[in-house]
Amino acid sequence: MNIKFRDVSSGIVEARAIIEMAPGILINEITILKKDGEIKIELPQKSFRGKDERMHYLSIITFENENKETIWKMEIKEEYFKWRKNHGKVLVYES
């Protein structure tokens, strides 16, 4: 699994990941969040407003069971920590 990260400096979003699943097949917008001091992985979702005027969310990536999803997110998190070790966070302040 080939993962590329890019920094995002807005709110709780730490970075976004692009994962190459197979040669030429990429998944975009996997979000690395920092909530309550902990790094979490958020997978992309499709959202739409239904006829009942409520918002509905569909997962774009599905897993055969919860264990596979947890392991996959852990692999992404490990790769993120390796990447972050080599690419420190750059903070820009305006005066």
N, C-alpha and C positions, 0 to 999 in steps of 0.2 A: 504494500500500500504506500503510495507516494503522496505525501501531504505537503502543501505549501501554505504558509501563514502570512497574513498581513496585519499590521498594527491598526487598531482603531482606538481613537482617543475620545470616546464620548460615553459618558455615564458608566454603566456597569459592564459595557462591552470591552473586553480586553483585546480580542483579535477575531479575525474570521479565517476559516480554513477552506481550502479547495483540495479535494481528495480525488486522485486518479485511481479509479476502481480497476480499470483495465486500460491498455493502451488506447488513448483517444476518447475515453469515457470518463468525464469529470462530474463531480458533485460539488456545487457551489453553496455558499451561505451557511456553512456549519459555523455556529457562533460560539465563541469561548467567552463565558461570563464570569464575573467575580461577584458573587452574592454572599453576603454575611461572612466575608473573608475567605470564602471557599471558591475554588475554580469549578465551574459546571459547564457541561457541553449541551448545547441546544441544537437540535436537528431542524432542518427546514420543514415548514408546514405550508399548506395551501389553505387560505381562509376565504369564506364567502358568506354572504348574507342570504339566509333561506327565505322561503315564502312566509314563514312565521316571523320574519324580521329579526331573528336571532342570528348571531354569528356562529358559524360552524367551522371546525378546524379538522383537516385531514393530514396525517403524516405522509410525507413524500417517500420516506425510507421506512420500510417495515421489516420486522425480524420475525423468525419463526417462534422465538420465545424471548422472555425478558432477560435471561442469562446472556444470550448472544448480544443483545443490545448493550447490556452493562459492560461486557468485555470489550466490545467495539469502542464504546465511549472511553473506557479506561486506556485503550491503546492510543486514542487521539489525545487524551490528556497527557500521557507520558511523552508523546512526540512534541506536544506544546511546551512542556517543561524543558525538554532538551533544546528546542528552538529558542525559548526565552532566555536560557542560560547563555547562549551564544549571541543573542540580539537583545540587549538591554532596552528597557522602556525609555523613550526620549520624551521628556516633558518640556513643553514650550509654554512660556508665560508671556502675557502681554502686559505692558506697563501703562 
